[in-house]
Amino acid sequence: MLISRTKQELRDFISGAKSQGKKVALVPTMGALHEGHISLLHEAKKHADILITTIFVNPTQFGPNEDFGRYPRQEEDDIALLKSNGCDAVFLPSVHEIYGDNFSTAIHVTRNADILCGAFRPGHFDGVALVVSKLLNIAGADVAVFGEKDYQQLYIIRQMAKDLNIPTEIIGAPTLRESTGLALSSRNKYLTPIEKEIASTLNVKMRDVLAAVKAGADIQSTLDDAKNQLVAGGFTKVDYIEIREGDNLEVTENLTNKSRIFAAAWIGKTRLIDNIPA
Ligand code: AMP
């Protein structure tokens, strides 16, 4: 597996593969890899011959009081996991390699970036769109795979790639979960065993809400009750729990086959997100 820290080396590797007629897939991550990330590699393998993972904790998508500084970094473990899962190259750039000197260009996402997570993380999706556009441009991969775990991110990236004429095909992959239903996340590493038990009730509550609404309960009052119950059950704070349409992210008034429930909640200083189809 190639371990590359420079754009040039990565580009040379990818153009070498492409010149042999190979299809290339990119899996962008922030590292602290887990089986959820590996499931993206498995999805990528269905679409491409060569798998490239990027590991970059992108400063421009973190707010000033967020966890950029303490985000888990475990390069050696990540490299070993990627090697044992058939990854062909990992790109581990420095912040300077990505942003260089005098970086002066922004991307502003104008739709669906101020709802759900965007309402609580101002500028977050501008930073995501910026770094993902840069990674897609650096790699020039045939496909790039992103998790539905970050559904709003996947949605915004698809639109960004279309808007900016980036030819890489954007592919979504389902969320990998623990047996409790807890979505795998690098941020789960922050949780104590007791906090992890609390965390795993988020998904249970989301499923309960969907079951109640399907049985005829009012959507808004069921969501309001769920929010209170999550706090009563140990969550420090619930940023949101909402049901929206998966194809346009508009608020759902009546459940459809495209409806999804979305939630973000805090346990202490750890923010967890999840979403599932109705
Ligand atoms: P991150 O390193 O958290 O930025 O995530 C990198 C990619 O992995 C994103 O496309 C995420 O949506 C995806 N991802 C994170 N957690 C999971 C999971 N549990 N299952 C599937 N994909 C995931």
Residues whose N, C-alpha, C, O or C-beta is under 5 A from the ligand:
A	BS01	AMP	P28 T29 M30 G31 G36 H37 V145 F146 G147 E148 K149 D150 A173 P174 T175 L176 A183 L184 S185
